[in-house]
Amino acid sequence: MRDMLSMTNRIGLLFGSFNPVHTGHLILAEHFATRTDLAEVWLVVTPHNPFKAAADLLPDTQRLSLVQRAIADNPRLRAEDIEFSLPRPSYTIATLDALRQRHPTHDFVLLMGSDNLPSLPRWQEAARLLAEVDIYVYPRPGSPIPDLAPFPRVQVMTAPLLDISATYIRESLRQGHSIRYLVPAAVEAALQPPRTSA
């Protein structure tokens, strides 16, 4: 059993483009921050996921600002921009190395959906990542948990899931539709175009 110091410094890392951050992200982060052994969850804003095209991304600083607005009143959640200063595309192992150097007393845990687990062996320095880091996996609809034998440090966790798509939110904005309740009010206010007076 971990001592109190390590428990206090155990930090969950939820990576994402957050394009934009939405209610589903925040419910998941809050769940892990308050119902596991994690002291905090850091939402790591990724400038460019190597498995995704960059063309449809909102500007990095805007996505970071939206996360900061969304969690401003929650001391258990934090927006993390460390990948902005790292070479691109961003690789998880490089981010972890940088975070460990910056925060040597912290014990970092990766949070990921079951849909990402099958591809994990193809990640940069996957063998080292799997050997060094605990990973909390939450089920995703349509993505059953694979055989965990190759993943000795993976723990499957239950978590509430909302099937909210950032693509749907961006398309709703383009078409002038409401995004109320899909995103926090502060994010909605920042994303909606200003109203013009008649």
N, C-alpha and C positions, 0 to 999 in steps of 0.2 A: 504494500500500500504506500502511495506517495506521501511524503511528509507535507506539512502545511505550506511550506515555502514554495515547493514545486507546484502544488495545487493553485496557489495564489498567482503564479506566473504562467499558468497553462493557458495558451492563447489559441483559439480556433481561427483559421484563415479560410475565408470564403472568397475565392477568386471569381472574377466576372468582368465582363465589359460594362455591365450595368448601363445599358444603352436604350432606355434609361432604367435607373433603379425603380423597382415597383413593389407593391405590397407583398407579393410572393417572396421576394428576396428578404424582406424585413421580417416577415413571420418566421422564416427559416432561421435567420440569424438570431432572433430573439429566443427561439426555442433552444438552440444550442447554447446560448449564453446563460440561460436560466434553468435548464433541465438536464445539464450534464456537468462534468467536473471542470468545465472551462470557466475561467474567470472573466474573459471577454471574448468577443468575436470581432475580428478586424475584416472589413470588406475591402479586399485588395482590388483596386481599379486597374484593369489591364489595358494598356494602350493598344496592344495588338495581339490577339490570340493567334498562335501560329496555325491553328486548325480552322481559322475563319478569315474571310475576306475583310479588308479594312475599309472598303469603299463606303459602307453604309454607317460607319461609326460617327456619332456625335463627337465634337472636339473633346480631347482628353480632359482639359480643364473644366469644361462644362459638365461632363459626366461625374468628375470628382466633386464639383460644387453641388450637384444634385444629391449625391450621396450624403455630403455634409449637411445639407438642409434637411434631408429625410431623417437623420439620426441625431440631430442637434440636441434633443432633450433626453437622450438615452446614454447614460455613462457606461453601460456594458458593451456598447457598440462603438466602433471607430472606423473612420475612412482612412485608408492607407494608400499613399501614392508612391511607394518606393520604386515601383516598376517604371515610373516616369524617368528615372535617372539611370536605368539599366539599358544595355544594348537591346535592340529589337530585332526580331520578335522576342517576346518575353518567354522565358522557360522557368518552370516552377522551381527547379533545383537551384538555379541562379538566384532567384528571389529569396528562397530559403537561406542560402548562404549569406546574402546581404543582410537579411533580417537578423540572423544569428550574430553576425558581426556587430550590428547596431544595438541589439538587445541580448547580450550574452547570458543573462539570467532567465530568459524566457524559454519555455518549452512549447514549441509550435506543433499544432495538429492541423492536418489538412481536412477540410470538409468538402465532400463531393457527392454528386448524384450517381446513382447506380449506372446511368447511361454512360458515364465517363470511365468507369472502372475497366471495361474490356480493352480500352485503348491505352491504359496506363503503361503497359510494358513497352509501348512504342515512344514514350516520352523521353526527353533528353535525360541521360544518366538514370534511367529508370531503376536499375539494380540498386544504386546507392539510395535513391529516394525511398524505395520499398524497404530497405534495410534500416534507414535512419529515422523515419518519421511515422508516427501513428496517423491513421487515416480513418475518419468517421464517415461512413457512407450512408446516405439516406435513399430509400427506394424512390424510383421515378416511374410513373405510369408507362407501361409498355416496355420497361427495361428490367427484366428479372435479374436478381442477384446471381452472378456467375459463380462457378466453383471458386471458393476462397483459398484453396490449397496454395496457389502461387502468391497469396497476399497475407502473410502471417501477421502483419500489424494492422490489418483492416478490421474494424468493428462495424457491424451493421446496426444502425440506429433507426428508431421510428421517429417520424417528424410529420407535422401537418404540411400538406402540399396543395398549393393553388396553381392550377394550370393556366398561368397568365403569361402571355407572350409579349416580350418587348417589341417584337415586330408588329404585333397587333396594335400596340399603343402608338408606335410611330405612324402606322397607317391611319389610325383614327385621327391623329393630329393633322396629317396631311389632308384628310377629308373634312376636317372641321368638326369632328364628332367629339362628344364628351369623353374624358378619361377619368372622370370623378370616381373615386373608390378603387381604381386600378393602381393609382399611385398616391402617396401622401399628399395632403393639401398643399404643402410647401413646394413640392415638386410640380404639382399641377399648375400652381400659380407661376412658376418659373418657366414652364414649357408653353403655356397657352399664349398666343399672340395678344398684345394689348388691345383692348376694346377701343374702337374709335367712336367718338360722339357724333351723332347725326347733325 
